[in-house]
Amino acid sequence: MLSSRLPKDLSPSPFFAELERVKACAKKDAAEGGLPFIDMTVSSPVRAGLPIDLNAAVDEGRESFGCWNPDAAGWKSAREAVVEYYRERGGNFDAGQIILTASTSEAYSVLFKAFCDPGDIILTPMPGYPLLDTLAQLEHLECAPYFLSLKRENKKKIPACAGMTSGVDFRFILDTDSLLAAPERAKILLLVSPHNPTGHCISRTEWNEVVSFCEQHNLILVVDEVFGDYVFSPEVRRSWEYLMGGGRESLWDAGGGDFINLPEDGPKCPIFWLNGLSKAVGSPQLKLGWMVFYAPRERFEEIRAALEFVEDAYLSVSAPAQALGSALLKQSAAYESRVKERLLQNWQTLREAFPSKYCPEVLGGWYAVVRLGEDDEELTLRLLKEKHVLVQPGFFFDFDEDGWVVISLLQDPAQFKEAVERILYITRGN
């Protein structure tokens, strides 16, 4: 009766069933006066005590809440707000390059519908966030991996984070050679930068190699940059900066009154950048995302028409979300600064606790990974049972080695420090 898009067994695995049971016991014990429960997987700024002030945005956008002006790409006023968001960060896009969606997940779905046929293959990073595989499966697509690998770097080549000491000499890099194993039916290459969960940010050299690969194999390049505002070093660049500095820009009439700066000699492959209010202003509950895209001039109109055709079938972005988005993005720079301060403080706490060999450099994002040298399933359950600390096991992200755990850097700093001390207590054999 159920669709073949779905997994054959929708019940939780034995591990996650046990994890939920142990978590419930830990919370119950904490409520009864035991050791406080600390969630080191928290990914919502609202839950982490970092909400944005919605009052001014609600007041500004309230009159538009009852409007209904259907536009497949989203209200132009909201798209202009996204354009201004990029302009404040050095970007040079036009509203005609913006497509609004109800979420980044929906943006993936739109792209899969627009460019893929059932049975086509999406190239995804490993380790990586498992949601990408689920979204592909729901469109009758398959995933094939390329890899991020751990590399020891010359300390002098690693930029020190603002206000922090240097000296970390292990980091994840993109193994571009692993792209050579891509199957013939590959249609889209997905990048995540900053990467969840390793904190890798794509370098210019890696970017050039990936773009060249996509050009040679006629692939669409999709960059998930939802953590793009949260980089830890002034040396790190957003990947669209590589594009804008790479060719002669001139205004091009894309139709509909859109004059777009497109490099005359830019990449031959279409490129999409995905983002949204979930991370940019810490508001996942508002359900507003977007994609901004580049395409060679001869393909731009065709691609925009395809995206708008898919979007027009759903028109899923609500009027309140678009109205609030326009107002909230004005606060994004201040919000970014507030969140980044916490991320850097927690990252400093973590790197002081663990040698760099076991806690690789994080260049950006909300997560860090630590290799604790034992079975990550057993360690996750033991931390929860004995110390009431919840982490995510590395196997969930397809790490190729055992013993990795994933930790959110978003937690309250006092709780974060306490959790790190409890983890150290366990890993030292106490």
CORVENCOR-V16915 format. One record per pair of residues at least 24 apart in sequence whose C-alpha atoms are under 10 Angstrom apart, sorted by the first residue. I is the first residue (numbers start at 1). J is the second residue. D is the distance in whole Angstrom. If there is no record, write none. Layout:
i->{I;I}
j->{J;J}
d->{D;D}
This chain:
i->{3;4;4;4;5;5;5;5;5;5;5;5;6;6;6;6;6;7;7;7;15;15;15;16;16;18;19;19;19;19;19;19;20;22;22;22;22;22;22;23;23;23;23;23;23;24;25;25;25;26;26;26;26;26;26;26;27;27;29;30;34;35;35;35;35;36;36;36;36;36;36;37;37;37;37;37;37;37;38;38;38;38;38;38;38;38;38;38;38;38;39;39;39;39;39;39;39;39;39;39;39;39;40;40;40;40;40;40;40;40;40;40;40;40;40;40;40;40;41;41;41;41;41;41;41;41;41;41;41;42;42;42;42;42;42;42;42;42;43;43;43;43;43;43;43;43;43;43;43;44;44;44;44;44;44;44;44;45;45;45;45;45;45;45;45;45;46;46;46;46;47;47;47;48;48;48;49;49;49;50;50;50;50;50;50;50;50;50;50;51;51;51;51;51;52;52;52;52;52;52;52;52;52;53;53;53;53;54;54;54;54;56;56;56;57;57;57;57;57;57;57;57;57;58;58;58;58;58;58;59;59;60;60;60;60;60;61;61;61;61;61;61;61;61;61;61;62;62;62;62;63;63;64;64;64;64;64;64;65;65;65;65;65;65;65;66;66;66;67;67;67;67;68;68;68;69;70;70;70;70;70;70;71;71;71;71;71;71;71;72;72;72;72;72;72;72;72;72;72;72;72;72;72;72;73;73;73;73;73;73;73;73;73;73;73;73;73;73;73;73;73;74;74;74;74;74;74;74;74;74;74;74;74;74;74;75;75;75;75;75;75;75;76;76;77;77;77;77;78;78;78;78;78;78;78;78;79;79;79;79;79;80;81;81;81;81;81;81;81;82;82;82;82;82;82;82;82;82;82;83;84;84;84;85;85;85;85;85;85;85;86;86;88;88;88;89;89;89;89;90;90;90;90;91;91;91;91;92;92;92;92;92;92;93;93;93;93;93;93;93;93;93;94;94;94;94;94;94;94;95;95;95;95;96;96;96;96;96;96;96;96;96;96;97;97;97;97;97;97;97;97;97;97;97;98;98;98;98;98;98;98;98;98;99;99;99;99;99;99;99;99;99;99;100;100;100;100;100;100;100;100;100;100;100;100;100;100;101;101;101;101;101;101;101;101;101;101;101;101;101;101;101;102;102;102;102;102;102;102;102;102;102;102;102;102;103;103;103;103;103;103;103;103;103;103;103;103;103;103;104;104;104;104;104;104;104;104;104;104;104;104;104;104;105;105;105;105;105;105;106;106;106;106;106;106;106;107;107;107;107;107;107;107;107;107;108;108;108;108;108;108;108;108;109;109;109;109;109;110;110;110;110;110;110;111;111;111;111;111;111;111;111;112;112;112;112;112;112;112;113;113;113;113;114;114;114;114;114;114;114;114;114;115;115;115;115;115;115;115;116;116;116;116;116;116;117;117;117;118;119;119;119;120;120;120;120;120;120;121;121;121;121;121;121;121;121;121;122;122;122;122;122;122;122;122;122;122;123;123;123;123;123;123;123;123;123;123;123;123;124;124;124;124;124;125;125;125;125;125;125;125;125;125;125;125;126;126;126;126;126;127;127;127;127;127;127;127;127;127;127;127;128;128;128;128;128;128;128;128;128;128;128;129;129;129;129;129;129;129;130;130;130;131;132;141;142;142;143;143;143;143;144;144;144;144;144;144;145;145;145;145;145;145;145;146;146;146;146;146;146;146;146;146;146;146;147;147;147;147;147;147;147;147;147;147;148;148;148;148;148;148;148;148;148;148;149;149;149;149;149;149;149;150;150;150;150;150;150;151;151;152;152;152;158;158;158;158;159;159;159;159;159;159;160;160;160;160;160;161;161;161;161;161;161;161;161;161;161;162;162;162;162;163;163;163;163;163;164;164;164;164;164;164;165;167;167;168;168;168;168;168;168;168;168;169;169;169;169;169;169;170;170;170;170;170;170;170;170;171;171;171;171;171;171;171;171;171;171;172;172;172;172;172;172;172;172;173;173;173;173;173;173;173;174;174;174;174;174;174;174;175;176;176;176;176;176;177;179;179;179;179;180;182;184;185;185;186;186;186;186;187;187;187;187;187;187;188;188;188;188;188;188;188;189;189;189;189;189;189;189;189;190;190;190;190;190;190;191;191;191;191;191;191;192;192;192;192;192;192;192;192;192;193;193;193;193;193;193;193;193;193;193;193;193;193;194;194;194;194;194;194;194;194;194;194;194;194;194;194;194;194;194;194;194;195;195;195;195;195;195;195;195;195;195;195;195;196;196;196;196;196;196;196;196;196;196;196;197;197;197;197;197;197;197;197;197;197;197;197;197;198;198;198;198;198;198;198;198;198;198;198;198;198;198;199;199;199;199;199;199;199;199;199;199;199;199;199;200;200;200;200;200;200;200;200;201;201;201;201;201;201;201;201;201;201;201;202;202;202;202;202;203;203;203;203;203;203;204;204;204;204;204;204;204;205;207;207;207;207;208;208;208;211;211;211;211;211;211;212;212;212;213;214;214;214;214;214;215;215;215;215;216;216;217;218;218;218;219;219;219;219;220;220;220;220;220;220;221;221;221;221;221;221;221;222;222;222;222;222;222;222;223;223;223;223;223;223;223;223;224;224;224;224;224;225;225;225;225;225;225;225;226;226;226;226;226;226;226;226;226;226;227;227;227;227;227;227;227;227;227;228;228;228;228;228;228;229;229;229;229;229;229;229;229;229;229;229;229;229;230;230;230;230;230;230;230;230;230;230;230;230;230;231;231;231;231;231;231;231;231;232;232;232;232;232;232;232;232;232;233;233;233;234;235;236;236;239;240;240;240;240;240;240;243;243;243;252;253;254;254;254;254;255;260;260;261;262;262;262;262;263;263;263;263;264;264;265;265;266;266;266;266;267;267;267;268;268;268;268;268;268;269;269;269;269;270;270;270;270;270;270;270;271;271;276;276;277;277;277;277;277;277;279;279;279;279;279;279;280;280;280;280;280;280;280;280;281;281;281;281;281;281;281;281;281;281;281;282;282;282;282;283;283;285;286;286;286;286;286;286;286;287;287;287;287;287;287;287;288;288;288;288;288;288;288;288;289;289;289;289;339;339;339;340;340;340;340;340;342;342;342;342;342;342;343;343;343;343;343;343;343;344;344;344;345;345;345;345;345;345;346;346;346;346;346;346;346;346;346;346;346;347;347;347;347;347;349;349;349;349;349;349;350;350;350;350;350;350;353;353;353;353;353;354;354;358;358;359;365;365;365;366;366;366;366;366;367;367;367;367;367;368;368;368;368;368;369;369;369;369;369;369;369;370;370;370;370;370;370;371;371;371;371;371;371;372;372;372;372;372;372;372;372;372;373;373;373;373;373;373;374;374;374;374;374;375;375;375;375;375;376;376;376;376;376;376;377;377;377;377;378;379;379;379;379;379;379;380;380;382;382;383;383;383;383;383;383;386;386;387;387;387;387;387;387;388;388;389;389;389;389;389;389;390;391;391}
j->{138;137;138;140;134;135;136;137;138;139;140;141;134;137;138;139;140;134;137;138;377;378;381;377;381;381;377;380;381;384;385;390;381;381;382;384;385;388;390;381;384;385;388;389;390;384;384;385;388;384;385;386;387;388;389;390;384;388;388;388;388;386;387;388;389;387;388;389;415;418;419;384;387;388;389;390;415;419;384;387;388;389;390;391;411;412;415;416;418;419;384;388;389;390;391;392;407;408;411;415;416;419;367;389;390;391;392;406;407;408;409;410;411;412;415;416;419;420;367;389;390;391;392;406;407;408;409;410;411;366;367;390;391;407;408;409;410;411;278;279;282;284;366;367;407;408;409;410;411;278;279;282;283;284;285;410;411;278;279;281;282;283;284;339;410;411;282;283;284;285;410;411;412;410;411;412;410;411;412;281;282;283;335;338;339;342;410;411;412;281;282;283;335;339;281;282;283;328;331;332;334;335;338;281;328;331;335;283;324;327;328;324;327;328;323;324;325;326;327;328;329;330;331;320;323;324;325;327;328;324;327;323;324;326;327;328;319;320;321;322;323;324;325;326;327;328;319;320;323;324;320;323;319;320;321;322;323;324;318;319;320;321;322;323;324;318;319;320;318;319;320;323;318;319;320;319;312;315;316;317;318;319;99;100;308;311;312;315;317;99;100;101;305;307;308;309;310;311;312;313;314;315;316;317;97;98;99;100;101;290;291;304;305;307;308;309;310;311;312;315;317;98;99;100;101;290;308;311;312;315;316;317;318;319;322;99;100;317;319;322;323;326;100;322;322;323;325;326;321;322;323;324;325;326;327;329;290;292;322;325;326;326;322;325;326;327;328;329;330;275;276;289;290;291;292;325;326;329;330;292;326;329;330;280;326;329;330;331;332;333;240;292;330;332;333;229;238;241;333;238;240;241;244;238;240;241;244;240;241;244;260;261;262;240;244;259;260;261;262;292;293;294;258;259;260;261;262;292;293;258;259;260;292;254;255;256;257;258;259;260;292;293;304;254;258;260;272;291;292;293;294;295;300;304;272;273;274;290;291;292;293;294;304;274;289;290;291;292;293;304;307;308;311;274;275;276;288;289;290;291;292;308;311;315;316;317;322;274;275;276;287;288;289;290;291;311;314;315;316;317;318;322;276;277;286;287;288;289;290;315;316;317;318;321;322;274;275;276;277;278;284;286;287;288;289;290;291;316;317;224;225;226;273;274;275;276;277;278;287;288;289;290;291;131;132;135;274;275;289;135;287;288;289;290;311;316;272;273;274;275;289;290;291;307;311;132;135;136;190;222;224;274;291;135;136;138;139;310;306;307;308;309;310;311;188;220;222;272;291;306;307;310;136;138;139;140;141;187;188;139;306;307;310;303;304;305;306;307;308;309;310;311;187;188;219;220;303;306;307;140;141;185;186;187;188;141;185;187;142;143;185;186;183;184;185;186;187;188;145;182;183;184;185;186;187;188;189;182;183;185;186;187;188;189;190;219;220;147;179;182;183;186;187;188;189;190;191;219;221;188;189;190;191;192;174;175;179;189;190;191;192;195;196;397;398;174;397;398;399;400;195;196;197;198;394;395;396;397;398;399;400;191;192;195;196;197;198;394;396;397;398;399;192;195;196;197;396;397;398;396;397;398;397;190;186;185;186;183;186;188;189;179;181;182;183;186;189;178;179;181;182;183;189;190;174;175;176;177;178;179;180;181;182;189;190;172;173;174;175;176;177;178;179;399;400;172;173;174;175;176;178;195;198;200;399;173;174;175;176;198;399;400;174;175;198;357;360;361;357;360;356;357;360;233;235;361;363;232;233;234;235;236;363;232;233;234;235;363;231;232;233;234;235;344;348;361;362;363;232;233;234;344;232;233;344;345;348;232;233;344;345;347;348;348;356;361;351;355;356;357;359;360;361;362;355;356;357;359;360;361;355;356;357;358;359;360;361;362;198;199;200;356;357;359;360;361;362;363;198;199;200;201;360;361;362;363;198;199;200;201;202;203;206;200;201;202;203;206;207;210;206;206;207;209;210;213;209;209;210;213;214;213;217;217;217;219;217;218;219;220;214;217;218;219;220;221;214;218;219;220;221;222;271;213;214;219;220;221;222;223;271;220;221;222;223;224;272;221;222;223;224;225;273;222;223;224;225;226;227;228;273;274;223;224;225;226;227;228;231;237;238;239;363;364;365;223;224;225;226;227;228;229;230;231;236;237;238;239;362;363;364;365;366;367;224;225;226;227;228;362;363;364;365;366;367;368;224;226;227;364;365;366;367;368;369;397;406;362;364;365;366;367;368;369;394;397;405;406;407;408;359;360;361;362;363;364;365;366;367;368;369;370;397;406;227;231;232;360;361;362;363;364;365;366;367;368;369;231;360;361;362;363;364;365;368;225;228;231;236;237;238;239;362;363;364;365;236;237;238;239;363;235;236;237;238;239;242;236;237;238;239;241;242;243;242;239;240;242;243;242;243;267;243;267;268;269;270;271;267;268;269;269;267;268;269;270;271;267;268;269;270;268;269;269;268;269;270;268;269;270;271;268;269;270;271;272;295;269;270;271;272;273;293;294;270;271;272;273;274;291;293;271;272;273;274;275;291;292;293;272;273;274;275;291;272;273;274;275;276;279;365;273;274;275;276;277;278;279;280;289;365;275;276;278;279;280;364;365;366;367;274;275;279;280;364;365;275;279;280;281;332;333;335;336;337;339;340;364;365;279;280;336;337;339;340;341;343;344;363;364;365;366;340;343;344;362;363;364;365;366;340;341;343;344;347;362;363;364;365;362;363;364;363;363;363;364;273;271;272;273;292;293;294;267;271;294;297;297;297;300;301;304;301;294;297;294;294;295;296;297;294;295;296;297;296;297;296;297;294;295;296;297;294;295;296;294;295;296;297;298;299;294;295;296;299;294;295;296;297;299;300;303;295;296;325;329;321;324;325;328;329;332;332;335;336;339;365;366;328;329;331;332;333;335;336;339;325;328;329;330;331;332;333;334;335;336;339;332;335;336;339;325;328;321;317;318;320;321;322;324;325;316;317;318;320;321;322;325;316;317;318;320;321;322;324;325;317;321;322;325;366;409;410;364;365;366;409;410;366;409;410;411;412;413;367;408;409;410;411;412;413;409;410;413;409;410;412;413;416;417;408;409;410;411;412;413;414;415;416;417;420;408;409;410;413;416;409;413;416;417;420;421;407;409;416;417;420;421;417;420;421;423;424;420;424;403;404;404;408;409;410;407;408;409;410;411;406;407;408;409;410;405;406;407;408;409;393;394;404;405;406;407;408;394;403;404;405;406;407;401;402;403;404;405;406;402;403;404;405;423;424;426;427;428;401;402;403;404;405;427;401;402;403;404;427;401;402;403;404;405;401;402;403;404;405;406;402;403;404;405;403;403;404;405;423;426;427;404;405;423;426;419;422;423;425;426;427;422;426;419;421;422;423;425;426;419;422;416;418;419;420;422;423;419;419;423}
d->{9;9;9;8;9;10;9;6;5;7;6;9;9;7;7;10;9;9;9;9;8;10;9;10;10;8;9;8;7;8;10;9;10;7;9;7;6;9;10;9;7;8;8;9;8;10;9;8;9;7;7;9;9;6;9;10;10;8;9;8;9;9;7;7;10;9;7;9;9;10;10;8;8;5;6;8;9;9;9;9;6;5;6;9;9;10;7;8;9;7;10;8;6;5;7;10;9;9;8;9;9;9;10;7;5;5;8;8;6;5;8;8;7;10;9;7;8;9;9;9;7;6;6;8;6;5;9;9;8;10;10;9;9;9;6;8;7;7;10;9;10;10;8;9;10;7;9;7;9;8;9;7;8;7;9;8;9;9;8;9;5;7;9;9;7;9;7;7;9;9;10;9;10;6;6;6;9;8;7;10;7;10;9;8;7;10;9;9;9;8;6;7;9;10;7;7;7;9;9;9;10;7;10;10;9;9;10;9;8;9;8;10;8;9;8;6;8;8;5;6;9;9;9;9;8;6;10;8;9;9;9;8;8;9;7;10;10;8;9;9;5;6;9;8;7;10;10;8;8;8;9;9;7;7;10;9;6;9;9;5;5;8;9;7;9;10;7;8;10;6;9;10;9;7;10;8;8;7;10;9;10;9;10;10;9;9;7;8;10;8;8;10;10;8;5;7;8;5;5;8;8;6;9;9;9;7;5;6;8;9;10;9;10;8;6;9;10;7;8;9;10;8;6;5;8;9;9;9;10;8;9;7;9;9;8;9;8;9;9;7;9;10;10;10;8;8;10;7;9;6;7;9;7;5;9;9;9;10;9;9;8;8;10;8;5;8;9;7;8;10;9;10;8;10;9;9;8;7;10;9;10;8;8;10;10;6;8;10;8;9;10;10;10;10;8;9;9;10;9;10;10;8;9;9;8;7;8;9;9;8;9;7;9;10;10;10;7;7;9;8;9;9;7;7;6;8;10;9;10;7;9;9;9;8;9;8;9;6;8;8;9;9;8;10;9;8;10;8;5;5;7;9;9;8;10;10;10;7;6;5;7;10;9;10;9;6;5;6;8;9;8;8;9;10;10;9;7;6;4;6;9;10;9;10;9;7;9;10;10;9;8;6;5;5;8;8;10;8;7;6;9;10;9;10;9;5;5;6;8;9;6;5;8;8;10;9;8;7;9;8;8;9;5;5;4;7;10;10;9;8;10;8;10;6;6;7;10;9;9;8;5;7;8;9;9;7;9;10;9;9;10;10;8;9;10;9;10;10;7;9;8;7;7;10;9;8;7;8;10;9;9;8;9;7;8;9;7;10;10;7;9;10;6;7;9;9;9;9;10;9;7;9;8;10;7;10;8;9;8;7;9;9;7;8;10;10;6;6;9;9;7;10;7;8;10;8;9;9;9;9;8;10;9;7;8;8;10;9;9;10;8;9;9;9;5;6;6;9;10;9;7;8;6;4;6;7;9;9;9;9;6;6;5;6;7;10;10;10;8;7;9;7;8;6;5;6;9;10;10;9;7;5;7;9;9;10;10;9;7;7;8;9;10;10;10;10;7;6;7;8;9;9;8;8;8;9;9;5;5;5;8;10;9;8;6;7;8;10;9;5;7;8;9;9;6;7;8;6;9;7;6;8;10;9;10;10;9;10;9;10;10;10;9;7;8;8;10;8;8;9;8;10;10;10;8;7;8;9;5;6;9;8;8;9;10;10;9;6;6;8;9;6;8;10;10;6;5;5;5;9;9;10;9;9;9;6;6;6;10;10;10;9;9;9;10;10;8;10;10;9;10;8;9;10;9;9;10;9;7;8;7;9;9;9;7;9;9;10;9;5;5;8;9;8;10;10;9;8;7;6;7;9;10;10;9;10;10;10;10;8;9;10;7;9;8;10;8;8;5;8;9;7;6;9;10;6;8;10;8;7;10;6;6;8;8;5;6;10;9;9;8;9;9;9;5;5;7;9;7;8;6;9;7;8;9;10;9;10;7;8;8;9;9;8;9;7;9;7;10;10;9;7;10;7;7;9;10;10;8;8;10;9;10;9;10;10;9;9;7;9;9;9;8;5;6;9;8;9;5;5;6;7;10;10;8;7;6;5;6;8;10;9;6;5;6;7;10;8;6;5;6;8;9;8;6;5;6;8;9;9;10;9;7;6;5;8;7;7;10;10;8;8;10;8;8;10;8;6;8;6;6;9;8;7;10;10;9;10;9;7;5;5;9;10;8;8;9;8;9;9;9;8;7;9;9;10;10;10;9;9;7;8;7;8;10;9;9;9;10;8;8;5;6;7;9;8;10;7;8;9;10;8;8;7;9;9;9;10;7;6;6;9;10;8;10;9;10;9;7;4;5;5;6;8;7;6;8;10;10;8;6;6;7;8;10;10;9;8;7;8;8;9;9;6;7;9;8;8;8;7;10;10;8;8;9;8;9;9;8;10;8;9;7;10;10;7;10;8;9;8;9;10;10;7;9;7;10;9;8;9;9;10;9;8;6;9;10;7;6;5;9;9;9;9;9;7;9;10;7;8;9;10;6;5;6;8;10;7;6;5;6;9;10;10;8;6;5;6;8;9;9;8;6;5;6;9;9;10;10;8;6;5;7;9;10;6;6;6;9;10;9;9;7;4;6;9;8;6;7;9;9;8;10;10;6;8;7;5;7;10;10;8;9;8;8;7;10;8;7;10;9;9;10;6;9;10;9;8;8;9;9;7;9;8;6;10;8;10;9;5;5;8;8;10;10;9;6;4;6;9;8;10;9;7;10;8;5;5;8;10;7;8;10;9;7;8;9;9;9;8;10;10;9;8;10;9;8;10;8;8;7;10;8;10;10;10;8;8;8;7;9;10;8;9;8;8;9;10;9;9;7;9;9;8;7;10;7;6;9;10;10;9;7;7;9;6;4;7;10;8;8;9;6;9;9;10;10;10;7;8;8;9;9;10;9;10;10;10;9;8;9;6;9;8;7;10;9;7;7;10;7;5;9;9;6;7;9;9;8;9;9;10;9;10;10;9;8;6;9;8;8;10;8;9;10;7;9;10;10;7;8;10;6;7;9;7;9;10;10;9;9;10;8;9;9;9;10;9;10;8;7;8;8;7;9;9;5;6;8;10;9;8;10;10;9;10;10;7;10;10;9;6;8;8;8;6;9;10;7;7;10;10;7;10;10;10;10;9;8;7;8;10;10;9;9;8;7;10;10;7;8;10;8;9;9;10;9;10;9;9;10;9;6;5;6;10;7;6;5;5;8;9;6;5;6;7;10;8;7;6;5;6;9;9;8;6;6;7;8;9;8;5;4;6;9;9;5;6;8;9;9;10;7;10;10;7;5;8;10;9;10;7;5;8;9;10;6;5;8;10;10;6;4;6;6;10;9;8;9;9;9;8;9;9;10;9;9;10;8;10;8;10;8;7;10;7;9;9;9;8;10;6;8;9;8;9;9;10;10;6;9;8;8;9;10;10}
